[in-house]
Amino acid sequence: MKKTGKILTVLCAMLAAALLFIGTGKEAKAEEYTKSGVAVTLENLTNAVSSGDAALMLEILDAQTRSFTWDGKVLSARAGVNYGPNGKEVYYNMDMSARVELLHDMGLTGDYWVRADGCKMFGSYIMVAANLTERPLGTILETSLGTAIVADTGGFASKNPAMLDIAVEW
């Protein structure tokens, strides 16, 4: 029963993420593939959601390394800074357990996990820190690495209100 609930939670989160960008007419060119050889595209994720194939959905999300709707440069450990679809992006690495608990306390559902490329995830969303006046906790937005949820803030936020700090394990 617990496993079924977890799968349903993941399914709902992924469906919401996929539906957020359906109809935009924009999709980044697939450069990645899952372990089973499926291209990491919004179309394939949407098809997996529609068919209820939870294993394929998780495989696609785990292999994702960029946004489905952004075709510009992507944040990396080497570059350190990127200008993505919502402005300046940098990264940080810290324990996210308190952030996950806060999101759960807000009534949001999702499990914490780390994507294959090192992005720290809450359900199907990358966890980011932002200026909470500009982007309140729980805000869903696009980054160069994929769809994100605002889960944190930091000292940078007062000087750089449009900047996003992406949680990673780099």
LUMLUM-104340 format. One record per residue: residue in one letter; x, y, z of N, C-alpha, C in turn. Coordinates in steps of 0.02 Angstrom, whole numbers, padded with zeros to 5 digits, always signed. Example, Ala and Ser with C-alpha at 12.3 -4.5 7.8 and 13.67 -1.06 7.14 Angstrom:
! residues 2
A+00660-00284+00390+00615-00225+00390+00660-00165+00390/S+00642-00112+00354+00684-00053+00357+00645+00002+00394/
//
This chain:
! residues 170
M+00041-00060+00000+00000+00000+00000+00043+00062+00000/K+00097+00063+00042+00141+00121+00046+00175+00133-00021/K+00197+00079-00054+00230+00085-00119+00183+00113-00171/T+00120+00092-00171+00070+00118-00217+00059+00192-00207/G+00056+00214-00144+00048+00285-00129+00107+00326-00154/K+00167+00299-00146+00227+00333-00169+00227+00340-00245/I+00207+00287-00279+00204+00289-00352+00152+00340-00375/L+00094+00342-00342+00043+00391-00360+00067+00462-00349/T+00103+00473-00295+00130+00540-00281+00178+00560-00336/V+00223+00515-00354+00272+00530-00407+00235+00541-00473/L+00186+00500-00488+00148+00508-00550+00114+00576-00553/C+00083+00597-00500+00049+00662-00499+00098+00719-00507/A+00155+00715-00474+00205+00768-00480+00233+00771-00551/M+00245+00714-00581+00272+00713-00649+00220+00737-00699/L+00158+00718-00689+00105+00741-00734+00100+00817-00731/A+00103+00844-00671+00100+00917-00664+00158+00950-00699/A+00218+00922-00693+00277+00951-00725+00270+00947-00801/A+00247+00890-00826+00239+00882-00898+00186+00929-00926/L+00130+00933-00891+00075+00976-00916+00093+01050-00914/L+00140+01068-00870+00160+01138-00865+00188+01164-00931/F+00218+01121-00970+00250+01144-01031+00220+01116-01095/I+00169+01075-01090+00136+01051-01150+00102+01110-01185/G+00109+01113-01249+00078+01167-01286+00122+01228-01296/T+00183+01227-01268+00228+01284-01278+00256+01283-01349/G+00257+01225-01380+00284+01219-01447+00360+01220-01448/K+00391+01224-01389+00464+01226-01384+00488+01163-01350/E+00540+01135-01376+00571+01078-01342+00644+01077-01361/A+00687+01071-01312+00759+01066-01325+00772+01001-01362/K+00822+01003-01405+00842+00944-01442+00867+00890-01393/A+00845+00829-01401+00866+00775-01357+00939+00760-01367/E+00978+00765-01314+01048+00748-01317+01064+00690-01270/E+01015+00673-01229+01025+00620-01180+00977+00563-01193/Y+00997+00505-01169+00956+00446-01174+00957+00409-01107/T+00903+00374-01093+00900+00335-01032+00942+00272-01040/K+00950+00235-00985+00989+00173-00988+00959+00124-01037/S+00893+00127-01047+00860+00081-01094+00858+00109-01165/G+00889+00168-01176+00894+00196-01243+00837+00242-01264/V+00794+00262-01219+00739+00308-01234+00765+00379-01232/A+00750+00419-01282+00772+00489-01284+00738+00527-01227/V+00776+00570-01195+00751+00611-01140+00718+00673-01170/T+00653+00667-01184+00615+00723-01213+00550+00731-01176/L+00521+00791-01182+00457+00804-01152+00404+00757-01181/E+00407+00745-01246+00359+00700-01278+00361+00630-01247/N+00422+00604-01238+00427+00537-01209+00405+00536-01136/L+00419+00589-01099+00395+00593-01030+00319+00596-01028/T+00290+00637-01071+00217+00643-01075+00185+00577-01093/N+00215+00541-01140+00188+00475-01160+00193+00426-01102/A+00247+00428-01064+00255+00384-01006+00202+00400-00953/V+00189+00465-00943+00138+00486-00895+00070+00460-00919/S+00054+00471-00982-00011+00451-01010-00023+00376-01005/S+00031+00338-01015+00023+00265-01013+00030+00237-00943/G+00048+00279-00895+00055+00256-00826+00118+00215-00814/D+00168+00224-00857+00230+00187-00851+00277+00223-00802/A+00268+00209-00737+00306+00243-00685+00381+00230-00691/A+00400+00170-00709+00471+00153-00715+00504+00195-00769/L+00471+00203-00826+00500+00243-00880+00501+00317-00861/M+00449+00340-00827+00448+00410-00805+00508+00425-00760/L+00520+00381-00712+00576+00390-00666+00643+00386-00704/E+00646+00341-00752+00707+00333-00792+00721+00397-00832/I+00670+00426-00862+00678+00488-00901+00698+00545-00855/L+00663+00553-00799+00680+00607-00753+00751+00600-00726/D+00772+00539-00711+00839+00528-00684+00893+00544-00735/A+00879+00533-00799+00928+00545-00852+00928+00617-00877/Q+00877+00655-00859+00871+00725-00882+00930+00766-00857/T+00960+00807-00901+01015+00850-00881+01003+00922-00904/R+00946+00935-00933+00930+01003-00955+00855+01011-00959/S+00834+01074-00965+00763+01090-00970+00735+01064-01036/F+00672+01045-01035+00639+01024-01096+00622+01084-01140/T+00620+01144-01111+00597+01202-01149+00652+01255-01159/W+00711+01244-01134+00766+01292-01139+00819+01263-01185/D+00839+01302-01236+00890+01277-01282+00955+01315-01276/G+00963+01354-01223+01025+01391-01211+01075+01350-01170/K+01125+01384-01144+01177+01350-01104+01147+01325-01039/V+01181+01275-01010+01158+01241-00950+01209+01250-00894/L+01184+01261-00833+01228+01267-00775+01268+01203-00765/S+01332+01210-00749+01375+01153-00735+01423+01172-00680/A+01454+01121-00649+01503+01134-00597+01562+01172-00625/R+01580+01157-00685+01638+01189-00717+01625+01263-00730/A+01566+01278-00757+01550+01348-00774+01536+01388-00710/G+01502+01359-00662+01487+01392-00599+01430+01442-00601/V+01422+01476-00657+01369+01526-00665+01339+01516-00734/N+01273+01524-00738+01239+01519-00803+01182+01569-00804/Y+01165+01593-00862+01107+01636-00870+01055+01595-00906/G+01006+01571-00868+00955+01526-00894+00890+01561-00908/P+00836+01523-00914+00771+01551-00934+00741+01599-00883/N+00764+01597-00821+00739+01644-00770+00795+01684-00737/G+00848+01696-00775+00902+01738-00749+00964+01700-00727/K+01003+01733-00685+01067+01707-00662+01056+01644-00620/E+01096+01592-00634+01093+01530-00597+01163+01514-00570/V+01166+01495-00507+01227+01469-00476+01206+01405-00439/Y+01253+01374-00404+01234+01312-00370+01262+01309-00300/Y+01232+01267-00258+01255+01256-00190+01242+01184-00171/N+01279+01161-00120+01272+01092-00096+01266+01093-00020/M+01207+01077+00005+01197+01072+00077+01143+01020+00091/D+01136+01002+00155+01085+00954+00176+01016+00985+00164/M+00973+00951+00128+00908+00978+00109+00851+00949+00151/S+00867+00910+00203+00813+00877+00242+00765+00928+00274/A+00790+00984+00299+00745+01034+00328+00702+01067+00275/R+00728+01074+00215+00690+01104+00159+00635+01056+00137/V+00650+00992+00134+00600+00942+00116+00545+00941+00168/E+00563+00943+00232+00514+00944+00285+00469+01006+00280/L+00499+01064+00265+00461+01126+00257+00410+01119+00200/L+00431+01092+00143+00385+01083+00087+00328+01036+00106/H+00344+00983+00142+00292+00937+00166+00245+00973+00214/D+00272+01014+00259+00230+01052+00306+00184+01100+00269/M+00203+01122+00210+00161+01166+00169+00106+01127+00134/G+00107+01060+00141+00056+01019+00109+00077+00993+00040/L+00140+01004+00021+00163+00979-00043+00188+00908-00036/T+00176+00867-00086+00198+00798-00083+00255+00787-00131/G+00302+00747-00110+00360+00730-00152+00413+00697-00109/D+00451+00655-00141+00507+00622-00107+00572+00657-00126/Y+00619+00656-00080+00685+00684-00094+00728+00630-00128/W+00764+00650-00180+00810+00605-00213+00861+00647-00251/V+00914+00616-00274+00965+00651-00312+00967+00622-00382/R+00957+00666-00431+00957+00646-00502+01027+00624-00522/A+01032+00585-00575+01096+00558-00598+01149+00612-00610/D+01127+00673-00631+01175+00727-00643+01193+00766-00580/G+01165+00746-00522+01182+00779-00459+01131+00829-00434/C+01078+00844-00473+01027+00891-00450+00987+00860-00393/K+00976+00899-00340+00936+00876-00283+00863+00889-00300/M+00822+00837-00293+00753+00838-00316+00703+00832-00260/F+00645+00863-00270+00586+00854-00228+00532+00830-00276/G+00517+00765-00275+00471+00737-00325+00504+00744-00394/S+00471+00777-00440+00499+00785-00507+00531+00853-00517/Y+00539+00891-00463+00565+00959-00467+00635+00966-00437/I+00678+01005-00469+00743+01022-00443+00732+01073-00386/M+00767+01065-00332+00760+01112-00276+00805+01172-00287/V+00777+01232-00279+00816+01294-00287+00803+01341-00229/A+00852+01385-00218+00844+01440-00171+00833+01504-00212/A+00791+01548-00186+00775+01610-00222+00756+01665-00172/N+00749+01725-00197+00723+01780-00157+00649+01766-00146/L+00629+01758-00083+00561+01737-00069+00509+01792-00080/T+00532+01854-00085+00486+01908-00102+00467+01903-00176/E+00516+01887-00218+00506+01880-00290+00474+01813-00308/R+00497+01761-00273+00475+01692-00288+00463+01656-00222/P+00402+01655-00197+00386+01624-00132+00401+01549-00132/L+00408+01521-00072+00417+01449-00065+00362+01412-00103/G+00382+01360-00139+00334+01320-00177+00324+01343-00248/T+00353+01401-00266+00347+01426-00335+00379+01376-00383/I+00345+01361-00438+00372+01317-00490+00397+01361-00547/L+00458+01349-00569+00487+01388-00623+00538+01347-00661/E+00557+01372-00718+00603+01336-00762+00675+01360-00750/T+00722+01312-00748+00793+01327-00746+00824+01294-00807/S+00888+01307-00818+00922+01275-00875+00925+01199-00867/L+00922+01175-00805+00927+01104-00791+00860+01068-00788/G+00805+01106-00790+00739+01076-00787+00692+01116-00743/T+00633+01090-00732+00582+01123-00692+00600+01119-00619/A+00593+01175-00583+00616+01180-00514+00560+01203-00468/I+00572+01192-00403+00528+01217-00351+00570+01257-00302/V+00545+01316-00283+00581+01357-00234+00571+01325-00166/A+00628+01305-00135+00627+01270-00072+00670+01303-00019/D+00703+01358-00037+00753+01386+00008+00766+01458-00012/T+00803+01493+00029+00828+01560+00014+00898+01565+00043/G+00929+01622+00035+00997+01631+00061+01016+01704+00062/G+01076+01717+00087+01101+01785+00091+01107+01820+00024/F+01116+01783-00028+01122+01811-00095+01059+01848-00117/A+01002+01828-00089+00937+01850-00114+00925+01925-00108/S+00954+01958-00059+00943+02030-00052+00981+02069-00105/K+01039+02046-00124+01080+02081-00174+01064+02059-00245/N+01039+01999-00253+01024+01970-00319+00954+01941-00319/P+00902+01983-00318+00833+01958-00310+00809+01912-00366/A+00840+01915-00425+00818+01872-00480+00859+01808-00486/M+00911+01802-00447+00956+01744-00452+00925+01681-00422/L+00943+01624-00451+00923+01559-00424+00986+01521-00403/D+00983+01489-00345+01037+01448-00320+01012+01376-00323/I+01040+01337-00367+01015+01269-00380+01050+01218-00335/A+01011+01177-00300+01038+01128-00254+01064+01067-00293/V+01129+01053-00283+01161+00998-00318+01209+00961-00270/E+01235+00906-00293+01286+00867-00256+01353+00872-00291/W+01371+00930-00316+01436+00937-00351+01490+00959-00303/
//
